[in-house]
């Protein structure tokens, strides 16, 4: 058992004891804020929390941050999909871009100075494959240099502390970003995350004896990569279900909505488990056909997710400690296809939201004229994704630095979107 | 006795073979690995019988099925896909498939059907038509170990696929790249083996298919097809949809890339996720390379099953949720609970007929995280609780002695040996549970064995 494991175990026992002594048996999962008035027992109360929102499938950036000021947006390539200048939510300081009409919360946040829009984020020699591009975004390596995700490498290279767990994904899938070589995040579904055969608070119960035996079966460290992953997952499962039960369960099963997933993510981030990073995924952005209505509905969900994030961050009393950003594996083609949709493209916008954000527009809107596109007819990226990650690593997350995580990357230009 | 349904129709009495003694431990281990990889597991009784016949004969048996559509006598369940009216929709279809996996006398056929479902990954959450999903499932089964070229052409005009990757709205003048890209990237060649221009012109070659939802059939409409010249992988011509498969399989400038690609995918699925290059190479070569000639999947699998790396190598992988659930249903006779168990598949990470995206299930270490590991434990506990009392009793009364329910349960599940870690944990549990009664203790043992690393790795 490593030092980190031992600390985690000790921390877990402290939390369990605190839960028991407080007599906490009622549902708490949906309660925003801290459990015992301790914002974050493992840190100094000013821990930086990061919530990642993945828009999976390739979000149409041109219909998210809409370049209504570029005449090329209205030429014959996008006539069925383009939003009119009168539909767009215009933003202060720009006559070029505005926001999709369903992004009113983000719009309000922008005008309040709490939203940064980073335009044209991507990487060179774009990969139009979902899987190739997603791998680049999640490992922060356009050359596919790493197997581990970039936040997984941050976990690996940050000093151990007393956290029970530092990174979680909401759902039954663990994104590559949170998979490290030696440390990985936990996947926690938003409902039903309990032992089927009963809780194990009483160690003499049959369930507790079985759970202990299950844990003991997994207490080995095989050299085989896959076998090791299985045993690590078994150990994490027991630790995670006990940790989640220590902060409570929903009174009613939440629906499978993005807002509920954001609630779960914020509950974990604001709990006393020492969670620094939470990852939430919204799918269905792969709009090859009949894009307009469904895409607008997805953006409405994104806007609702941001509203839930803001509401719960405010409820903690320390909203300046919470940061949200969005990303997608790529944007989409300028021209629509014959199906009322768009095929795979390249660069797209990112939103960064929080009280610590220095609001405004960063990067630049990629140009749309055919002569300004790449050989495949796609937009040229304006900001490299690692320029965004470097800011998050060096100016937000406390632990490993951008050099530790990204390696020595020449020509890195961190984007100054934080106060 | 649990877990004997496979042999029931084949070797009903298990007659002793004169002059043949018990199989060697090596042969038994090889046969056990073969059944876990090429099928859905087998009980120790079955494994001993097959090992006595020999590994080579067992490979012949597993590969020796006729295509489902050519069999004269068929399991009535297989007609489900074309005739049965469904009320429970997705769950009913999932339960039917799990039952089929658990009871089939052609386990490799079902395993291949599962492979193709993940390879040509299509999800009902977009297709929204379980009838079409079952038609596609039948297409995979009918061509499970046949000609990859033929299968590629059939999938290209499969109605569920035409909906899933927007082929039905791919028309002359407004090509939709979705299927063309994934066909090359995920179904035949792999990433970075083609250009964006290849994608665009392949999409043009594929124009013209529509789905008629009143007949559930695909129709080719010549007026919707682009009759211009397309350039794909350096070949120029007025290509039709079926030509794309031939160009991709026969004309790639780097050689038979598609054979290596399919060999890698099949080795990762049937063998382990980091297959040895020599294994992949041998598999690729046995698939066949003649222009317009067959791509013989059965040959490729036979090559894999005969490789020493497959038979005796150290590499292993995590049993997929379908393997875990169907194998346990088979061992504990839980076919009647298929619907309830199918509902657990999503939490286990493998919602049948709903792969997470067009890339299918990642497999290997991708099956394991804290959420799916908890789901595996919970599945184990639930399956152990579901087992009929007589099945549990048979595990207790088969033999006597304090450790015997452990051995009998291992035999039913086809687990040949336990690590000292697992053995110690189970012994400690058994010692702690002496007051619980034999039924409850045996169910506890089953829970731990079904959740054990030994059972979840293969």
Interface residues (C-beta under 8 A of the other chain):
Chain A: X56 X57 X127 X128 X129 X130 X131 X132 X169 X171 X172 X173 X174 X184 X186 X187 X188 X189 X192 X193 X195 X196 X197 X206 X209 X210 X211 X212 X213 X214 X216 X217 X218 X219 X220 X224 X225 X226 X227 X229 X230 X231 X232 X233 X234 X236 X237 X238 X239 X240 X241 X283 X286 X288 X289 X337 X338 X339 X340 X341 X343 X344 X375 X376
Chain B: X165 X166 X169 X170 X171 X173 X174 X175 X176 X177 X178 X181 X185 X186 X191 X192 X196 X197 X199 X272 X273 X274 X314 X315 X316 X317 X318 X346 X347 X349 X356 X357 X358 X359 X364 X365 X367 X368 X369 X370 X371 X372 X373 X374 X375 X376 X377 X378 X381 X382 X385 X419 X421 X422 X424 X425 X426 X428 X429 X432 X433 X436 X440 X444 X447 X448 X451 X452 X453 X456 X457
